[in-house]
């Protein structure tokens, strides 16, 4: 799993690429504050090597909670900027700071 941030100089956004290696999975999404925790909006595309990947434009100077959903299972990003307890989920969420 990994996150790549590419800041856009001409706009107040950051292109964030989420990448998850899940060779045996059928589907994967990234859900969080930036897409209202929507599986559809956060759908990742499966590459031939078994990695799921997508890039999203997120507002700069913001902090987002998120998780991956791999075949219906919620998973944190080990390389997240930090982690935050979420009472609603009863678990920690990954945190992305831009």
C-alpha positions in Angstrom: 0.0 0.0 0.0 1.2 3.5 -0.6 0.2 7.1 -1.0 1.8 9.5 -3.4 1.2 13.3 -3.2 1.8 15.6 -6.1 1.1 19.3 -5.4 -0.3 21.4 -8.3 1.4 24.8 -8.3 -1.4 26.6 -10.3 -4.4 25.2 -8.2 -5.2 24.7 -4.5 -5.3 21.0 -5.0 -3.0 18.0 -4.5 -3.1 14.9 -6.8 -3.1 12.0 -4.4 -2.5 8.5 -5.8 -3.7 5.6 -3.6 -2.2 2.2 -4.4 -3.0 -1.2 -2.8 -1.5 -4.5 -3.7 -4.3 -7.1 -3.5 -3.7 -9.8 -6.1 -6.5 -12.0 -5.0 -9.1 -9.3 -4.4 -12.0 -8.6 -6.8 -12.5 -5.0 -5.9 -11.0 -2.2 -3.9 -11.9 1.4 -3.0 -10.6 4.2 -0.9 -13.3 5.8 1.2 -13.0 8.9 3.5 -13.9 12.4 4.3 -13.0 13.6 0.8 -15.7 11.4 -0.9 -18.3 11.0 1.8 -17.1 7.5 2.4 -18.5 6.4 -0.9 -17.4 3.1 -2.4 -18.4 4.1 -5.9 -16.6 7.5 -5.8 -13.5 5.9 -4.3 -13.3 2.9 -6.7 -9.7 1.8 -7.5 -8.8 0.3 -10.9 -7.1 -3.1 -10.9 -3.9 -3.3 -12.9 -2.4 -6.4 -14.5 0.1 -6.9 -11.7 -2.7 -7.2 -9.1 -2.4 -3.6 -7.7 -5.4 -1.4 -7.4 -4.8 2.3 -8.1 -6.5 5.6 -8.6 -5.6 9.3 -8.4 -7.9 11.9 -6.8 -7.7 15.7 -6.7 -7.9 16.7 -3.0 -8.0 20.2 -1.5 -4.7 21.4 0.0 -4.3 22.6 3.6 -6.7 19.9 4.8 -6.7 16.7 6.9 -8.8 13.7 5.8 -9.7 10.4 7.5 -9.8 7.4 5.2 -9.6 3.6 4.8 -9.3 1.1 2.0 -12.2 -1.3 1.4 -10.8 -4.5 -0.1 -13.5 -7.1 -0.9 -15.7 -5.5 1.8 -13.0 -5.5 4.5 -11.9 -2.1 5.9 -8.1 -1.8 6.0 -5.8 1.1 7.2 -2.9 2.5 5.1 0.3 1.6 7.1 2.1 4.6 5.5 -0.6 7.1 6.5 0.5 10.4 8.0 -1.1 9.4 11.3 -4.0 7.5 12.7 -7.1 8.8 14.5 -9.6 6.9 16.7 -13.2 7.0 15.3 -16.0 6.3 17.8 -18.5 5.6 15.0 -16.3 2.9 13.5 -15.0 1.7 16.8 -11.5 1.6 15.2 -8.7 3.8 14.1 -8.8 5.5 10.7 -5.8 6.4 8.5 -5.2 10.1 8.3 -3.9 12.0 5.3 -2.6 15.6 5.8 -2.2 17.7 2.7 
